[in-house]
Amino acid sequence: MGVIHLIRHGQASWGVGDYDQLSELGERQSRVLGETLRERLEIVDLAVVGEMRRHRETAAHALAAMGSQAARAELAHAGWNEFDHERVIAVHKPAYKSKARMVADLARRKDPRRAFQEIFDASLEQWTAAGEDAGYSESWQTFGDRALAALEDLDKQLGKGGSALVFTSGGPISAVSARLLGVGPEGWLQLNRVIANASVTKIVSGRSGLSLVTFNDHAHFEGVRRELLTYR
């Protein structure tokens, strides 16, 4: 039976010039994740990363902490990239094509993070309801299709009994989880909203195909490490 662990990246740098890099906390989350995987897993056959900087940095910290249990090979795959969240927001609120305008508007709010989340949720709902020709760089349906295709490609590549770690984002993880569970846009929105940074989602490959057995496991950030738990 093949096993694929989908790992959401550690906390990125929200509110700074380059979001696509891990924060100091995100780096620590990634190292703790690697230490946990070292205790839980035998040698992993393959590590796959999306093309984003936060994916690569999470993989680097986690695999270093895993030591001898780390994968012997590492591949990049564009299918695991996150959706274009800036474009999704801009279609919903055209004034926010200017990132500086959005940052300035949020800074005037009492709780900028909550204000952003409200805008983001509304933008995602509009995106999932739109069709193929609605001004997005990628429709929600196309996004889900390519995430599932990346998972299926990896399953074929691993073969029987293989194991892999995939360092990606919350969107693709929620997309393949929703497909395997047979739920639509509302289900994807609910999954995407609760997935934690540096969490682990486990998928197994058997005679009946691919099955989701664990979603959003973040027990490594409970108890004495609960201060490491973040969602954005």
C-alpha distance (Angstrom), angle and dihedral (degrees) to the residues before:
residue distance angle dihedral
M1 . . .
G2 3.80 . .
V3 3.79 121.0 .
I4 3.80 127.5 -155.9
H5 3.80 121.3 -173.7
L6 3.80 114.5 -159.9
I7 3.79 111.7 -155.8
R8 3.76 124.6 -164.8
H9 3.80 113.4 -141.7
G10 3.78 121.5 -102.2
Q11 3.79 120.1 -97.5
A12 3.79 111.1 -55.1
S13 3.81 125.5 -145.8
W14 3.78 102.8 -84.2
G15 3.78 115.4 -169.6
V16 3.81 98.2 17.7
G17 3.78 131.8 100.9
D18 3.80 96.1 -94.2
Y19 3.80 111.6 38.6
D20 3.80 91.5 177.1
Q21 3.79 97.4 82.7
L22 3.76 132.3 76.1
S23 3.76 120.3 -97.1
E24 3.79 118.2 -132.2
L25 3.80 87.6 -97.6
G26 3.81 90.2 49.6
E27 3.80 90.3 55.3
R28 3.80 90.6 51.3
Q29 3.80 91.6 47.6
S30 3.79 89.6 53.1
R31 3.79 93.4 51.1
V32 3.81 92.4 48.5
L33 3.79 88.9 48.8
G34 3.80 90.3 53.1
E35 3.79 91.6 49.7
T36 3.80 89.4 51.7
L37 3.80 93.0 48.5
R38 3.80 90.2 49.4
E39 3.80 88.6 60.5
R40 3.81 95.5 42.2
L41 3.77 105.5 41.0
E42 3.75 138.0 56.1
I43 3.81 118.0 -140.0
V44 3.80 111.0 -40.5
D45 3.82 117.4 -137.5
L46 3.78 100.8 -149.4
A47 3.79 141.9 11.0
V48 3.80 119.4 -156.1
V49 3.79 125.2 -168.5
G50 3.76 133.8 -169.9
E51 3.79 116.3 -123.8
M52 3.79 96.9 -103.2
R53 3.78 123.6 106.2
R54 3.80 93.3 -123.7
H55 3.82 89.3 55.5
R56 3.80 92.6 51.8
E57 3.80 94.0 45.4
T58 3.80 92.9 49.1
A59 3.80 90.1 50.0
A60 3.81 92.5 48.2
H61 3.81 94.4 52.6
A62 3.80 95.5 40.9
L63 3.80 96.3 46.0
A64 3.80 91.7 47.0
A65 3.81 89.5 53.7
M66 3.81 91.0 48.2
G67 3.79 91.9 59.0
S68 3.79 114.0 177.5
Q69 3.80 92.7 7.6
A70 3.80 91.4 62.5
A71 3.79 121.8 112.8
R72 3.77 117.0 -85.2
A73 3.81 92.8 -138.3
E74 3.79 135.0 34.0
L75 3.81 127.3 -157.5
A76 3.81 134.8 -177.4
H77 3.80 119.4 -136.4
A78 3.82 124.8 -177.1
G79 3.79 90.6 -152.6
W80 3.80 88.5 77.0
N81 3.81 94.5 56.7
E82 3.79 118.9 120.1
F83 3.80 119.9 -109.8
D84 3.79 117.7 -95.3
H85 3.79 98.0 -90.1
E86 3.80 93.3 176.8
R87 3.81 90.9 58.0
V88 3.80 91.6 44.9
I89 3.80 90.0 54.5
A90 3.81 93.0 44.1
V91 3.80 92.8 54.1
H92 3.80 89.4 52.5
K93 3.80 94.1 43.5
P94 3.83 110.7 19.2
A95 3.82 93.5 -168.1
Y96 3.80 87.1 67.4
K97 3.77 92.6 67.3
S98 3.79 76.8 96.0
K99 3.78 105.2 70.5
A100 3.80 89.5 -164.8
R101 3.81 89.7 57.8
M102 3.80 91.5 51.7
V103 3.81 92.9 47.6
A104 3.81 91.0 49.0
D105 3.82 92.7 48.7
L106 3.80 92.6 48.4
A107 3.80 92.0 48.0
R108 3.81 88.5 62.0
R109 3.80 91.9 56.4
K110 3.79 122.0 94.4
D111 3.80 91.4 -125.2
P112 3.83 109.6 23.1
R113 3.81 94.4 -175.7
R114 3.79 93.3 52.5
A115 3.80 90.8 44.9
F116 3.79 90.7 52.0
Q117 3.80 91.5 48.3
E118 3.80 91.0 53.7
I119 3.82 91.0 51.4
F120 3.79 91.7 44.5
D121 3.81 93.7 50.2
A122 3.80 91.7 50.3
S123 3.81 90.4 47.6
L124 3.81 92.0 51.7
E125 3.80 92.6 48.8
Q126 3.80 89.8 52.7
W127 3.81 91.2 47.3
T128 3.79 95.3 50.5
A129 3.80 90.9 49.5
A130 3.81 95.3 48.1
G131 3.78 125.6 92.2
E132 3.77 131.4 -127.8
D133 3.82 96.5 -78.0
A134 3.79 102.8 50.2
G135 3.80 102.2 113.6
Y136 3.80 98.4 -91.1
S137 3.79 125.0 131.3
E138 3.81 86.6 -130.0
S139 3.79 130.4 9.9
W140 3.78 120.0 -125.8
Q141 3.80 90.4 -113.7
T142 3.80 92.7 51.1
F143 3.79 90.4 47.4
G144 3.79 91.5 54.1
D145 3.80 91.8 45.6
R146 3.80 94.1 54.6
A147 3.83 93.2 45.4
L148 3.80 90.4 52.2
A149 3.81 90.5 45.5
A150 3.81 89.7 53.4
L151 3.80 89.8 52.5
E152 3.80 92.8 48.4
D153 3.80 91.5 47.2
L154 3.79 90.3 52.7
D155 3.80 92.0 48.0
K156 3.81 90.5 54.5
Q157 3.79 91.8 45.8
L158 3.80 93.2 51.8
G159 3.76 95.8 49.7
K160 3.79 124.9 -166.8
G161 3.78 114.3 -14.1
G162 3.80 96.8 1.7
S163 3.78 124.8 140.7
A164 3.79 132.1 -151.2
L165 3.77 143.8 177.0
V166 3.80 117.9 -143.7
F167 3.81 118.6 -162.5
T168 3.78 107.7 -158.5
S169 3.82 143.0 121.3
G170 3.77 137.1 -73.4
G171 3.80 94.4 -103.1
P172 3.82 97.8 60.6
I173 3.81 92.3 40.8
S174 3.79 91.0 51.9
A175 3.81 90.7 44.1
V176 3.81 95.9 55.5
S177 3.81 90.7 40.4
A178 3.80 90.8 53.0
R179 3.81 91.2 48.5
L180 3.80 92.7 49.9
L181 3.80 90.7 47.6
G182 3.80 91.6 46.9
V183 3.81 96.1 -123.7
G184 3.80 126.8 138.0
P185 3.80 136.0 -140.3
E186 3.80 96.4 -50.3
G187 3.78 90.6 52.2
W188 3.79 91.5 48.5
L189 3.80 90.9 50.5
Q190 3.79 91.3 52.3
L191 3.80 93.2 48.3
N192 3.79 93.7 45.3
R193 3.79 91.9 50.3
V194 3.81 95.6 58.2
I195 3.81 104.6 37.5
A196 3.80 111.6 120.4
N197 3.79 128.5 -138.6
A198 3.83 113.2 -94.3
S199 3.80 91.3 8.9
V200 3.80 123.9 148.5
T201 3.80 127.5 -127.4
K202 3.81 115.6 -170.7
I203 3.79 124.9 -149.7
V204 3.78 124.2 -179.8
S205 3.78 128.6 -158.9
G206 3.79 117.6 -145.6
R207 3.77 142.2 141.9
S208 3.79 91.6 -62.0
G209 3.80 92.5 51.2
L210 3.79 129.2 -113.1
S211 3.81 118.3 -8.3
L212 3.79 131.8 -175.2
V213 3.81 108.6 -132.0
T214 3.81 102.9 163.1
F215 3.80 129.7 23.6
N216 3.80 126.8 -167.2
D217 3.80 98.4 -11.1
H218 3.80 107.1 -174.2
A219 3.80 101.3 155.5
H220 3.82 87.7 129.7
F221 3.81 86.7 72.2
E222 3.80 96.5 53.6
G223 3.79 130.6 94.2
V224 3.79 113.2 10.3
R225 3.83 90.5 5.1
R226 3.79 97.4 49.3
E227 3.81 90.8 115.8
L228 3.82 87.3 70.1
L229 3.81 94.0 63.6
T230 3.81 113.4 109.2
Y231 3.78 135.9 154.1
R232 3.82 101.2 -165.5
